[in-house]
Amino acid sequence: MTKVIITGAKGRMGAVLLTCAARIPQIEVVAKIGSGDDISSVIDKCDVVIDFSYHDATPKFAEICARHNKALVVGTTGHDAAQKTQVTALKSKIPIVWSSNYSTGVNTLFWLTRKATEILGPDFDLEVVEMHHRLKKDAPSGTAQTLVEILADVRKQELAKVIRHGREGLVGARTPTEIGLHSLRGGDVVGDHTVVFANIGERVELTHKASSRETFANGALRAAQWVVGKAPGLYDMQDVLGLK
Ligand SMILES: NC(=O)c1ccc[n+]([C@@H]2O[C@H](COP(=O)([O-])OP(=O)(O)OC[C@H]3O[C@@H](n4cnc5c(N)ncnc54)[C@H](OP(=O)(O)O)[C@@H]3O)[C@@H](O)[C@H]2O)c1
């Protein structure tokens, strides 16, 4: 039995995590933490904390996990560099799974994006387009950020120097090295991501569309079961799925 605490439990993802967890006999939710709740008083009841709250809250949850020797699954996105450093520094103390997207399909997209970039080579222009529901607070999505990191990594580019967030005005011709990233917001879209590889005469597009948050919730619950008992370190969903 894996005992979990869910943070952000009253949010959209929190509600779906609770529904999906109830269907898995090997998982027991021992506490639900919302804004203003005190996780310190319940942390000892759990094996692992699943965080789908807000980027400002993740470092505090991670520190409490480290102090009490509990594993952590981070689903929250939108962290700044300092918050990321604060959390990842704890990898020497506890096992942490951190993935911008817990769906199996998106992790397949990550794998395919790496392969396609390697195969198609430097002549193809790279653009990523994402769309999410109108209430999403951060942009670009964490998943889109992971996709552009993969593109830059394969091309051995420094992402900060080549990223192009949208275009407006007389921006001139596209440079061969830039990586475009564009965020659309509207309606109730759960999460669409397309990677465009465009060359003269042909174009390849890899697209994933999520139509239910259950895909993220089930992946995060799978990660929670996987991470308990692992050595301290930083893992991602590719580790959980055995794709590495
Ligand atoms: N990795 C993935 O696969 C994946 C998939 C989907 C979403 N996400 C990410 O997961 C996060 C949550 O998404 P969502 O759509 O569920 O957002 P949401 O509906 O806004 O829910 C977030 C919840 O977190 C709560 N919260 C904020 N600060 C908190 C704190 N300090 N302690 C405890 N709870 C706190 C909020 O409560 P209040 O409203 O009362 O502040 C809210 O109930 C976002 O960062 C989103 O991008 C990741």
The ligand as a Gaussian input file, in Angstrom:
#p B3LYP/6-31G(d) Opt

LIG

0 1
 N        2.680000      17.708000     -14.847000
 C        1.486000      17.463000     -15.402000
 O        1.227000      16.389000     -15.992000
 C        0.385000      18.493000     -15.247000
 C       -0.870000      18.298000     -15.814000
 C       -1.870000      19.239000     -15.565000
 C       -1.591000      20.357000     -14.792000
 N       -0.344000      20.530000     -14.284000
 C        0.002000      21.647000     -13.401000
 O       -0.552000      21.378000     -12.120000
 C       -0.815000      22.614000     -11.457000
 C       -2.252000      22.631000     -10.969000
 O       -3.102000      22.653000     -12.089000
 P       -4.682000      22.807000     -11.919000
 O       -5.233000      22.927000     -13.291000
 O       -5.194000      21.754000     -11.008000
 O       -4.745000      24.236000     -11.195000
 P       -5.869000      24.779000     -10.184000
 O       -7.214000      24.253000     -10.560000
 O       -5.641000      26.253000     -10.108000
 O       -5.491000      24.090000      -8.790000
 C       -4.392000      24.447000      -8.031000
 C       -4.805000      24.279000      -6.587000
 O       -3.643000      24.478000      -5.766000
 C       -4.068000      25.219000      -4.631000
 N       -2.946000      25.900000      -4.008000
 C       -2.353000      27.077000      -4.316000
 N       -1.384000      27.373000      -3.437000
 C       -1.359000      26.350000      -2.558000
 C       -0.598000      26.073000      -1.398000
 N        0.341000      26.910000      -0.959000
 N       -0.850000      24.931000      -0.719000
 C       -1.801000      24.059000      -1.121000
 N       -2.590000      24.283000      -2.208000
 C       -2.358000      25.419000      -2.915000
 C       -5.107000      26.175000      -5.171000
 O       -5.923000      26.657000      -4.125000
 P       -6.470000      28.189000      -4.175000
 O       -7.190000      28.305000      -5.475000
 O       -7.314000      28.234000      -2.952000
 O       -5.225000      29.041000      -4.107000
 C       -5.870000      25.268000      -6.138000
 O       -6.914000      24.573000      -5.471000
 C       -0.487000      23.703000     -12.465000
 O        0.830000      24.153000     -12.223000
 C       -0.579000      22.982000     -13.798000
 O        0.191000      23.590000     -14.816000
 C        0.654000      19.627000     -14.503000

